[in-house]
Amino acid sequence: MDFGLHRAAERLRNASRVAVVTGAGVSAASGVPTFRGADGLWSNFRVEELATPEAFARDPRLVWNWYEWRRRLVAGCRPNRAHEVLAAWSRRYPQFTLITQNVDGLHERAGTRNVVRFHGSLWELSCWDRCAGSPERWRDETVPFVELPPRCPHCGGLARPGVVWFGEPIDPRVSARAITALDCDVCLVVGTSAVVYPAAGLADEARNRGALTIEINPEPTDATPRFDLVLQGPAEEFLDRLEAELSSGSRLSSSQ
Ligand code: OAD
């Protein structure tokens, strides 16, 4: 385990282009439940039953109740050590991109630069009817909403969460930013079950382009065998240990 950590730290120390892909596990230590863990269910619904345009069309109140619950929960959470370390790296590396599947906004709250929100944001809304008067998305951090479901301020119709649902494409501009970042020295994938595509394929593409790929997760995933290095454990612990190795390495070299 320590061998993997040393190798990862060595490669990170010599890297200038770093891409990090994160999933729900990064926010677990902040108290945000993951989607597919034992505590990931909400009122006995699976995420695939709620996070779809069809579910919203059928029962917008039910879907909004779930998002309202998550907005309230996340509003009471704080970034953890994993977010903090990644935020520090975003300022340290000349080229750093954090591609997150998380919609909770905790990376941004930790001060991370260059975040690509692959699946959108809990804190943005858009018009369900895509009315001509409304912007593509707008920010709304109201917790709780006065009226549920919330309304589009432009046409008075239904507003929807500004997130990507199953069956919906990733915004091509967002995809393009993510794909550009995969030309990197090290690609780190942290806290994702790697079952939702296209996000789950990003590390493979980085590897095809010559990057060293590292997975950090307490559990093996379907993608584990495809990584160059696997650090099996919680993100908040391993990122903290990597950061400690990196800082002791730089202290060493600056004192020589
Ligand atoms: P999942 O809930 O599928 O997976 C969370 C992963 O985090 C699992 O592999 C856990 O082993 C791992 N994990 C748990 N605690 C951890 C910790 N402390 N440190 C590191 N890892 C930990 O969440 P995602 O992979 O993010 O999409 O899910 C992907 C997408 O599915 C989400 O973005 C969302 C969901 O449906 C949409 O809503 C479109």
py3Dmol code that shows the C-alpha trace and the ligand (Angstrom):
import py3Dmol

protein = """\
ATOM      1  CA  MET A   1       0.000   0.000   0.000  1.00  0.00           C
ATOM      2  CA  ASP A   2       2.807   2.389   0.939  1.00  0.00           C
ATOM      3  CA  PHE A   3       4.691   1.438  -2.200  1.00  0.00           C
ATOM      4  CA  GLY A   4       1.703   2.573  -4.290  1.00  0.00           C
ATOM      5  CA  LEU A   5       1.506   5.785  -2.298  1.00  0.00           C
ATOM      6  CA  HIS A   6       5.221   6.535  -2.783  1.00  0.00           C
ATOM      7  CA  ARG A   7       4.999   5.858  -6.507  1.00  0.00           C
ATOM      8  CA  ALA A   8       1.926   8.044  -6.834  1.00  0.00           C
ATOM      9  CA  ALA A   9       3.624  10.844  -4.870  1.00  0.00           C
ATOM     10  CA  GLU A  10       6.743  10.574  -7.010  1.00  0.00           C
ATOM     11  CA  ARG A  11       4.779  10.875 -10.233  1.00  0.00           C
ATOM     12  CA  LEU A  12       2.718  13.742  -8.865  1.00  0.00           C
ATOM     13  CA  ARG A  13       5.875  15.538  -7.731  1.00  0.00           C
ATOM     14  CA  ASN A  14       7.256  15.457 -11.266  1.00  0.00           C
ATOM     15  CA  ALA A  15       3.965  16.239 -13.012  1.00  0.00           C
ATOM     16  CA  SER A  16       2.964  19.588 -14.414  1.00  0.00           C
ATOM     17  CA  ARG A  17      -0.335  18.585 -16.047  1.00  0.00           C
ATOM     18  CA  VAL A  18      -2.790  16.916 -13.668  1.00  0.00           C
ATOM     19  CA  ALA A  19      -6.413  15.893 -14.238  1.00  0.00           C
ATOM     20  CA  VAL A  20      -8.617  14.649 -11.409  1.00  0.00           C
ATOM     21  CA  VAL A  21     -11.996  12.967 -11.889  1.00  0.00           C
ATOM     22  CA  THR A  22     -14.178  12.839  -8.772  1.00  0.00           C
ATOM     23  CA  GLY A  23     -17.397  11.139  -7.728  1.00  0.00           C
ATOM     24  CA  ALA A  24     -19.669  11.000  -4.710  1.00  0.00           C
ATOM     25  CA  GLY A  25     -17.076   9.247  -2.504  1.00  0.00           C
ATOM     26  CA  VAL A  26     -15.088  12.504  -2.246  1.00  0.00           C
ATOM     27  CA  SER A  27     -17.993  14.109  -0.397  1.00  0.00           C
ATOM     28  CA  ALA A  28     -18.790  11.081   1.795  1.00  0.00           C
ATOM     29  CA  ALA A  29     -16.641  12.365   4.688  1.00  0.00           C
ATOM     30  CA  SER A  30     -18.552  15.659   4.512  1.00  0.00           C
ATOM     31  CA  GLY A  31     -21.756  13.751   5.260  1.00  0.00           C
ATOM     32  CA  VAL A  32     -23.185  13.667   1.720  1.00  0.00           C
ATOM     33  CA  PRO A  33     -24.490  10.145   1.036  1.00  0.00           C
ATOM     34  CA  THR A  34     -23.145   8.374  -2.053  1.00  0.00           C
ATOM     35  CA  PHE A  35     -25.653   7.196  -4.656  1.00  0.00           C
ATOM     36  CA  ARG A  36     -24.997   3.486  -4.644  1.00  0.00           C
ATOM     37  CA  GLY A  37     -23.968   2.847  -1.051  1.00  0.00           C
ATOM     38  CA  ALA A  38     -26.257   1.343   1.587  1.00  0.00           C
ATOM     39  CA  ASP A  39     -27.287   4.883   2.637  1.00  0.00           C
ATOM     40  CA  GLY A  40     -27.654   6.041  -0.959  1.00  0.00           C
ATOM     41  CA  LEU A  41     -31.352   5.366  -1.252  1.00  0.00           C
ATOM     42  CA  TRP A  42     -33.951   8.071  -0.717  1.00  0.00           C
ATOM     43  CA  SER A  43     -37.464   6.915   0.245  1.00  0.00           C
ATOM     44  CA  ASN A  44     -36.600   3.556  -1.335  1.00  0.00           C
ATOM     45  CA  PHE A  45     -36.044   5.064  -4.790  1.00  0.00           C
ATOM     46  CA  ARG A  46     -32.895   4.318  -6.756  1.00  0.00           C
ATOM     47  CA  VAL A  47     -31.086   7.231  -8.393  1.00  0.00           C
ATOM     48  CA  GLU A  48     -31.889   5.807 -11.835  1.00  0.00           C
ATOM     49  CA  GLU A  49     -35.619   6.084 -11.015  1.00  0.00           C
ATOM     50  CA  LEU A  50     -35.453   9.762 -10.026  1.00  0.00           C
ATOM     51  CA  ALA A  51     -32.718  11.334 -12.113  1.00  0.00           C
ATOM     52  CA  THR A  52     -34.450  11.092 -15.489  1.00  0.00           C
ATOM     53  CA  PRO A  53     -36.538  13.457 -17.651  1.00  0.00           C
ATOM     54  CA  GLU A  54     -39.279  10.783 -17.677  1.00  0.00           C
ATOM     55  CA  ALA A  55     -39.459  10.732 -13.858  1.00  0.00           C
ATOM     56  CA  PHE A  56     -39.701  14.525 -13.811  1.00  0.00           C
ATOM     57  CA  ALA A  57     -42.421  14.582 -16.486  1.00  0.00           C
ATOM     58  CA  ARG A  58     -44.377  11.968 -14.516  1.00  0.00           C
ATOM     59  CA  ASP A  59     -44.030  13.511 -11.070  1.00  0.00           C
ATOM     60  CA  PRO A  60     -42.080  16.793 -10.832  1.00  0.00           C
ATOM     61  CA  ARG A  61     -42.957  17.216  -7.154  1.00  0.00           C
ATOM     62  CA  LEU A  62     -41.470  13.842  -6.203  1.00  0.00           C
ATOM     63  CA  VAL A  63     -38.258  14.565  -8.100  1.00  0.00           C
ATOM     64  CA  TRP A  64     -38.043  18.084  -6.648  1.00  0.00           C
ATOM     65  CA  ASN A  65     -38.599  16.693  -3.127  1.00  0.00           C
ATOM     66  CA  TRP A  66     -35.480  14.592  -3.630  1.00  0.00           C
ATOM     67  CA  TYR A  67     -33.430  17.518  -4.928  1.00  0.00           C
ATOM     68  CA  GLU A  68     -34.771  19.778  -2.158  1.00  0.00           C
ATOM     69  CA  TRP A  69     -33.685  17.164   0.398  1.00  0.00           C
ATOM     70  CA  ARG A  70     -30.199  17.059  -1.132  1.00  0.00           C
ATOM     71  CA  ARG A  71     -29.930  20.866  -1.308  1.00  0.00           C
ATOM     72  CA  ARG A  72     -30.842  21.134   2.382  1.00  0.00           C
ATOM     73  CA  LEU A  73     -28.419  18.377   3.322  1.00  0.00           C
ATOM     74  CA  VAL A  74     -25.496  19.793   1.324  1.00  0.00           C
ATOM     75  CA  ALA A  75     -26.171  23.337   2.609  1.00  0.00           C
ATOM     76  CA  GLY A  76     -25.341  21.996   6.085  1.00  0.00           C
ATOM     77  CA  CYS A  77     -22.120  20.217   4.969  1.00  0.00           C
ATOM     78  CA  ARG A  78     -18.576  21.521   4.668  1.00  0.00           C
ATOM     79  CA  PRO A  79     -15.725  20.520   2.352  1.00  0.00           C
ATOM     80  CA  ASN A  80     -13.492  17.814   3.882  1.00  0.00           C
ATOM     81  CA  ARG A  81      -9.737  17.164   3.688  1.00  0.00           C
ATOM     82  CA  ALA A  82     -10.070  15.545   0.239  1.00  0.00           C
ATOM     83  CA  HIS A  83     -11.622  18.736  -1.190  1.00  0.00           C
ATOM     84  CA  GLU A  84      -8.975  20.857   0.552  1.00  0.00           C
ATOM     85  CA  VAL A  85      -6.008  18.921  -0.860  1.00  0.00           C
ATOM     86  CA  LEU A  86      -7.431  19.020  -4.385  1.00  0.00           C
ATOM     87  CA  ALA A  87      -8.047  22.762  -4.015  1.00  0.00           C
ATOM     88  CA  ALA A  88      -4.393  23.231  -3.003  1.00  0.00           C
ATOM     89  CA  TRP A  89      -3.250  21.236  -6.043  1.00  0.00           C
ATOM     90  CA  SER A  90      -5.449  23.330  -8.320  1.00  0.00           C
ATOM     91  CA  ARG A  91      -3.356  26.349  -7.293  1.00  0.00           C
ATOM     92  CA  ARG A  92      -0.010  24.546  -7.390  1.00  0.00           C
ATOM     93  CA  TYR A  93       0.053  22.805 -10.769  1.00  0.00           C
ATOM     94  CA  PRO A  94       0.569  24.919 -13.889  1.00  0.00           C
ATOM     95  CA  GLN A  95      -2.120  22.880 -15.652  1.00  0.00           C
ATOM     96  CA  PHE A  96      -4.824  21.398 -13.431  1.00  0.00           C
ATOM     97  CA  THR A  97      -8.399  20.410 -14.182  1.00  0.00           C
ATOM     98  CA  LEU A  98     -10.876  18.883 -11.773  1.00  0.00           C
ATOM     99  CA  ILE A  99     -13.685  17.076 -13.574  1.00  0.00           C
ATOM    100  CA  THR A 100     -16.407  16.292 -11.086  1.00  0.00           C
ATOM    101  CA  GLN A 101     -19.544  14.219 -11.396  1.00  0.00           C
ATOM    102  CA  ASN A 102     -20.693  15.747  -8.111  1.00  0.00           C
ATOM    103  CA  VAL A 103     -23.383  18.386  -8.190  1.00  0.00           C
ATOM    104  CA  ASP A 104     -22.934  19.472  -4.550  1.00  0.00           C
ATOM    105  CA  GLY A 105     -20.561  22.417  -5.188  1.00  0.00           C
ATOM    106  CA  LEU A 106     -18.149  21.374  -2.404  1.00  0.00           C
ATOM    107  CA  HIS A 107     -15.062  21.532  -4.658  1.00  0.00           C
ATOM    108  CA  GLU A 108     -15.893  25.139  -5.511  1.00  0.00           C
ATOM    109  CA  ARG A 109     -16.555  25.934  -1.847  1.00  0.00           C
ATOM    110  CA  ALA A 110     -13.090  24.571  -1.002  1.00  0.00           C
ATOM    111  CA  GLY A 111     -11.636  27.100  -3.462  1.00  0.00           C
ATOM    112  CA  THR A 112     -10.739  24.708  -6.301  1.00  0.00           C
ATOM    113  CA  ARG A 113      -9.740  26.351  -9.563  1.00  0.00           C
ATOM    114  CA  ASN A 114     -10.773  25.087 -12.974  1.00  0.00           C
ATOM    115  CA  VAL A 115     -13.656  22.807 -11.991  1.00  0.00           C
ATOM    116  CA  VAL A 116     -15.542  21.131 -14.838  1.00  0.00           C
ATOM    117  CA  ARG A 117     -19.025  20.277 -13.571  1.00  0.00           C
ATOM    118  CA  PHE A 118     -19.610  17.224 -15.701  1.00  0.00           C
ATOM    119  CA  HIS A 119     -23.128  16.550 -14.352  1.00  0.00           C
ATOM    120  CA  GLY A 120     -24.198  20.152 -13.639  1.00  0.00           C
ATOM    121  CA  SER A 121     -25.024  21.695 -10.272  1.00  0.00           C
ATOM    122  CA  LEU A 122     -27.624  21.337  -7.531  1.00  0.00           C
ATOM    123  CA  TRP A 123     -27.428  25.136  -7.196  1.00  0.00           C
ATOM    124  CA  GLU A 124     -28.531  25.899 -10.728  1.00  0.00           C
ATOM    125  CA  LEU A 125     -31.983  25.674 -12.289  1.00  0.00           C
ATOM    126  CA  SER A 126     -33.271  25.790 -15.820  1.00  0.00           C
ATOM    127  CA  CYS A 127     -36.669  26.134 -17.473  1.00  0.00           C
ATOM    128  CA  TRP A 128     -38.281  22.736 -18.070  1.00  0.00           C
ATOM    129  CA  ASP A 129     -39.878  24.093 -21.268  1.00  0.00           C
ATOM    130  CA  ARG A 130     -36.633  25.862 -22.291  1.00  0.00           C
ATOM    131  CA  CYS A 131     -38.666  29.045 -22.783  1.00  0.00           C
ATOM    132  CA  ALA A 132     -37.187  31.693 -25.037  1.00  0.00           C
ATOM    133  CA  GLY A 133     -36.899  34.308 -22.251  1.00  0.00           C
ATOM    134  CA  SER A 134     -34.843  32.233 -19.803  1.00  0.00           C
ATOM    135  CA  PRO A 135     -31.082  31.768 -19.780  1.00  0.00           C
ATOM    136  CA  GLU A 136     -29.820  28.233 -20.309  1.00  0.00           C
ATOM    137  CA  ARG A 137     -29.328  27.952 -16.499  1.00  0.00           C
ATOM    138  CA  TRP A 138     -29.474  30.314 -13.575  1.00  0.00           C
ATOM    139  CA  ARG A 139     -28.076  30.146 -10.062  1.00  0.00           C
ATOM    140  CA  ASP A 140     -30.512  29.763  -7.155  1.00  0.00           C
ATOM    141  CA  GLU A 141     -29.247  28.911  -3.686  1.00  0.00           C
ATOM    142  CA  THR A 142     -32.590  29.295  -1.907  1.00  0.00           C
ATOM    143  CA  VAL A 143     -33.011  26.664   0.808  1.00  0.00           C
ATOM    144  CA  PRO A 144     -35.807  25.759   1.242  1.00  0.00           C
ATOM    145  CA  PHE A 145     -37.806  26.924  -1.762  1.00  0.00           C
ATOM    146  CA  VAL A 146     -40.894  28.998  -0.960  1.00  0.00           C
ATOM    147  CA  GLU A 147     -42.823  27.020  -3.545  1.00  0.00           C
ATOM    148  CA  LEU A 148     -42.110  23.456  -4.602  1.00  0.00           C
ATOM    149  CA  PRO A 149     -41.683  22.752  -7.462  1.00  0.00           C
ATOM    150  CA  PRO A 150     -40.018  26.117  -8.119  1.00  0.00           C
ATOM    151  CA  ARG A 151     -41.144  28.111 -11.159  1.00  0.00           C
ATOM    152  CA  CYS A 152     -39.304  29.582 -14.101  1.00  0.00           C
ATOM    153  CA  PRO A 153     -39.208  33.343 -13.359  1.00  0.00           C
ATOM    154  CA  HIS A 154     -39.506  34.062 -17.084  1.00  0.00           C
ATOM    155  CA  CYS A 155     -42.494  32.023 -18.244  1.00  0.00           C
ATOM    156  CA  GLY A 156     -43.998  30.874 -14.918  1.00  0.00           C
ATOM    157  CA  GLY A 157     -43.742  27.225 -15.989  1.00  0.00           C
ATOM    158  CA  LEU A 158     -41.838  24.533 -14.138  1.00  0.00           C
ATOM    159  CA  ALA A 159     -38.175  24.979 -13.321  1.00  0.00           C
ATOM    160  CA  ARG A 160     -35.952  21.881 -13.239  1.00  0.00           C
ATOM    161  CA  PRO A 161     -32.657  21.148 -11.490  1.00  0.00           C
ATOM    162  CA  GLY A 162     -29.623  22.233 -13.551  1.00  0.00           C
ATOM    163  CA  VAL A 163     -28.165  18.744 -13.575  1.00  0.00           C
ATOM    164  CA  VAL A 164     -27.592  16.102 -16.220  1.00  0.00           C
ATOM    165  CA  TRP A 165     -30.080  13.261 -15.961  1.00  0.00           C
ATOM    166  CA  PHE A 166     -29.799   9.706 -17.234  1.00  0.00           C
ATOM    167  CA  GLY A 167     -30.513   9.687 -20.951  1.00  0.00           C
ATOM    168  CA  GLU A 168     -29.394  13.305 -21.394  1.00  0.00           C
ATOM    169  CA  PRO A 169     -26.208  14.271 -23.223  1.00  0.00           C
ATOM    170  CA  ILE A 170     -23.311  16.092 -21.585  1.00  0.00           C
ATOM    171  CA  ASP A 171     -23.119  19.682 -22.806  1.00  0.00           C
ATOM    172  CA  PRO A 172     -20.591  19.546 -25.691  1.00  0.00           C
ATOM    173  CA  ARG A 173     -18.678  22.559 -24.259  1.00  0.00           C
ATOM    174  CA  VAL A 174     -18.318  20.740 -20.923  1.00  0.00           C
ATOM    175  CA  SER A 175     -17.206  17.533 -22.672  1.00  0.00           C
ATOM    176  CA  ALA A 176     -14.665  19.445 -24.723  1.00  0.00           C
ATOM    177  CA  ARG A 177     -13.092  20.989 -21.591  1.00  0.00           C
ATOM    178  CA  ALA A 178     -12.911  17.573 -19.920  1.00  0.00           C
ATOM    179  CA  ILE A 179     -11.412  15.859 -22.955  1.00  0.00           C
ATOM    180  CA  THR A 180      -8.767  18.562 -23.395  1.00  0.00           C
ATOM    181  CA  ALA A 181      -7.712  18.018 -19.757  1.00  0.00           C
ATOM    182  CA  LEU A 182      -6.991  14.332 -20.459  1.00  0.00           C
ATOM    183  CA  ASP A 183      -3.742  15.314 -22.197  1.00  0.00           C
ATOM    184  CA  CYS A 184      -1.973  15.153 -18.862  1.00  0.00           C
ATOM    185  CA  ASP A 185       0.899  13.534 -16.947  1.00  0.00           C
ATOM    186  CA  VAL A 186      -1.242  12.061 -14.164  1.00  0.00           C
ATOM    187  CA  CYS A 187      -4.972  11.340 -14.105  1.00  0.00           C
ATOM    188  CA  LEU A 188      -6.380  10.616 -10.657  1.00  0.00           C
ATOM    189  CA  VAL A 189      -9.861   9.126 -10.260  1.00  0.00           C
ATOM    190  CA  VAL A 190     -11.308   9.513  -6.785  1.00  0.00           C
ATOM    191  CA  GLY A 191     -14.459   8.169  -5.152  1.00  0.00           C
ATOM    192  CA  THR A 192     -16.497   6.988  -8.099  1.00  0.00           C
ATOM    193  CA  SER A 193     -18.049   3.586  -8.731  1.00  0.00           C
ATOM    194  CA  ALA A 194     -17.174   4.101 -12.430  1.00  0.00           C
ATOM    195  CA  VAL A 195     -20.468   2.762 -13.728  1.00  0.00           C
ATOM    196  CA  VAL A 196     -21.896   5.922 -15.301  1.00  0.00           C
ATOM    197  CA  TYR A 197     -20.584   6.765 -18.782  1.00  0.00           C
ATOM    198  CA  PRO A 198     -19.139   8.843 -20.342  1.00  0.00           C
ATOM    199  CA  ALA A 199     -17.460   9.926 -17.050  1.00  0.00           C
ATOM    200  CA  ALA A 200     -16.348   6.350 -16.339  1.00  0.00           C
ATOM    201  CA  GLY A 201     -14.348   6.274 -19.589  1.00  0.00           C
ATOM    202  CA  LEU A 202     -12.301   9.446 -18.974  1.00  0.00           C
ATOM    203  CA  ALA A 203      -9.396   7.708 -17.226  1.00  0.00           C
ATOM    204  CA  ASP A 204      -9.095   5.149 -20.055  1.00  0.00           C
ATOM    205  CA  GLU A 205      -8.803   7.997 -22.529  1.00  0.00           C
ATOM    206  CA  ALA A 206      -6.156   9.729 -20.379  1.00  0.00           C
ATOM    207  CA  ARG A 207      -4.195   6.465 -20.270  1.00  0.00           C
ATOM    208  CA  ASN A 208      -4.449   6.096 -24.067  1.00  0.00           C
ATOM    209  CA  ARG A 209      -2.932   9.544 -24.305  1.00  0.00           C
ATOM    210  CA  GLY A 210       0.022   8.558 -22.120  1.00  0.00           C
ATOM    211  CA  ALA A 211      -1.030   9.580 -18.604  1.00  0.00           C
ATOM    212  CA  LEU A 212      -0.332   7.536 -15.492  1.00  0.00           C
ATOM    213  CA  THR A 213      -3.739   6.671 -14.037  1.00  0.00           C
ATOM    214  CA  ILE A 214      -4.418   6.308 -10.312  1.00  0.00           C
ATOM    215  CA  GLU A 215      -7.625   5.239  -8.583  1.00  0.00           C
ATOM    216  CA  ILE A 216      -8.460   6.126  -4.961  1.00  0.00           C
ATOM    217  CA  ASN A 217     -11.450   4.237  -3.560  1.00  0.00           C
ATOM    218  CA  PRO A 218     -12.032   2.073  -0.452  1.00  0.00           C
ATOM    219  CA  GLU A 219     -13.718  -0.549  -2.668  1.00  0.00           C
ATOM    220  CA  PRO A 220     -12.612  -2.156  -5.928  1.00  0.00           C
ATOM    221  CA  THR A 221     -14.651  -0.966  -8.925  1.00  0.00           C
ATOM    222  CA  ASP A 222     -15.228  -2.397 -12.411  1.00  0.00           C
ATOM    223  CA  ALA A 223     -12.504  -0.019 -13.583  1.00  0.00           C
ATOM    224  CA  THR A 224      -9.887  -1.000 -10.954  1.00  0.00           C
ATOM    225  CA  PRO A 225      -8.000  -3.505 -13.173  1.00  0.00           C
ATOM    226  CA  ARG A 226      -7.490  -0.821 -15.831  1.00  0.00           C
ATOM    227  CA  PHE A 227      -5.561   1.604 -13.553  1.00  0.00           C
ATOM    228  CA  ASP A 228      -1.770   1.828 -13.336  1.00  0.00           C
ATOM    229  CA  LEU A 229      -1.919   2.385  -9.563  1.00  0.00           C
ATOM    230  CA  VAL A 230      -4.687   1.675  -7.080  1.00  0.00           C
ATOM    231  CA  LEU A 231      -4.808   3.242  -3.609  1.00  0.00           C
ATOM    232  CA  GLN A 232      -7.480   1.339  -1.726  1.00  0.00           C
ATOM    233  CA  GLY A 233      -8.876   3.550   1.010  1.00  0.00           C
ATOM    234  CA  PRO A 234     -10.851   6.720   1.728  1.00  0.00           C
ATOM    235  CA  ALA A 235     -10.102   9.839  -0.316  1.00  0.00           C
ATOM    236  CA  GLU A 236      -9.765  12.124   2.699  1.00  0.00           C
ATOM    237  CA  GLU A 237      -7.054   9.854   4.130  1.00  0.00           C
ATOM    238  CA  PHE A 238      -5.101   9.071   0.951  1.00  0.00           C
ATOM    239  CA  LEU A 239      -5.136  12.598  -0.433  1.00  0.00           C
ATOM    240  CA  ASP A 240      -3.943  13.862   2.929  1.00  0.00           C
ATOM    241  CA  ARG A 241      -1.103  11.315   2.933  1.00  0.00           C
ATOM    242  CA  LEU A 242      -0.183  12.139  -0.667  1.00  0.00           C
ATOM    243  CA  GLU A 243      -0.108  15.838   0.180  1.00  0.00           C
ATOM    244  CA  ALA A 244       2.112  15.114   3.202  1.00  0.00           C
ATOM    245  CA  GLU A 245       4.539  13.154   0.961  1.00  0.00           C
ATOM    246  CA  LEU A 246       4.513  15.898  -1.649  1.00  0.00           C
ATOM    247  CA  SER A 247       5.223  18.650   0.856  1.00  0.00           C
ATOM    248  CA  SER A 248       7.968  16.692   2.622  1.00  0.00           C
ATOM    249  CA  GLY A 249       9.538  15.995  -0.811  1.00  0.00           C
ATOM    250  CA  SER A 250       9.527  19.662  -1.773  1.00  0.00           C
ATOM    251  CA  ARG A 251      10.968  20.656   1.633  1.00  0.00           C
ATOM    252  CA  LEU A 252      13.731  18.120   1.049  1.00  0.00           C
ATOM    253  CA  SER A 253      14.592  19.384  -2.418  1.00  0.00           C
ATOM    254  CA  SER A 254      14.439  23.065  -1.422  1.00  0.00           C
ATOM    255  CA  SER A 255      16.847  22.448   1.479  1.00  0.00           C
ATOM    256  CA  GLN A 256      19.407  20.698  -0.749  1.00  0.00           C
TER     257      GLN A 256
END
"""
ligand_1 = """\
39
OAD
P -21.570 6.165 -6.482
O -22.495 6.281 -5.319
O -21.993 5.284 -7.604
O -20.144 5.640 -6.000
C -19.478 6.209 -4.909
C -18.113 5.578 -4.798
O -17.442 6.228 -3.726
C -18.107 4.086 -4.486
O -17.242 3.419 -5.389
C -17.558 4.013 -3.057
O -16.755 2.850 -2.838
C -16.712 5.260 -3.009
N -16.482 5.821 -1.658
C -17.248 5.761 -0.557
N -16.681 6.417 0.475
C -15.512 6.936 0.001
C -14.461 7.720 0.563
N -14.493 8.146 1.831
N -13.420 8.043 -0.241
C -13.379 7.628 -1.525
N -14.325 6.897 -2.100
C -15.387 6.546 -1.368
O -21.276 7.654 -6.980
P -20.681 8.154 -8.385
O -19.699 7.194 -8.935
O -20.266 9.560 -8.187
O -25.158 11.024 -11.821
O -21.972 8.135 -9.275
C -21.876 8.562 -10.616
C -23.141 9.247 -11.035
O -24.252 8.417 -10.753
C -23.465 10.507 -10.261
O -22.797 11.645 -10.740
C -24.925 10.648 -10.456
C -25.323 9.214 -10.201
O -26.456 8.840 -10.764
C -26.282 11.657 -12.170
O -27.081 12.046 -11.343
C -26.426 11.842 -13.636
"""
view = py3Dmol.view(width=600, height=400)
view.addModel(protein, "pdb")
view.setStyle({"model": 0}, {"cartoon": {"style": "trace"}})
view.addModel(ligand_1, "xyz")
view.setStyle({"model": 1}, {"stick": {}})
view.zoomTo()
view.show()
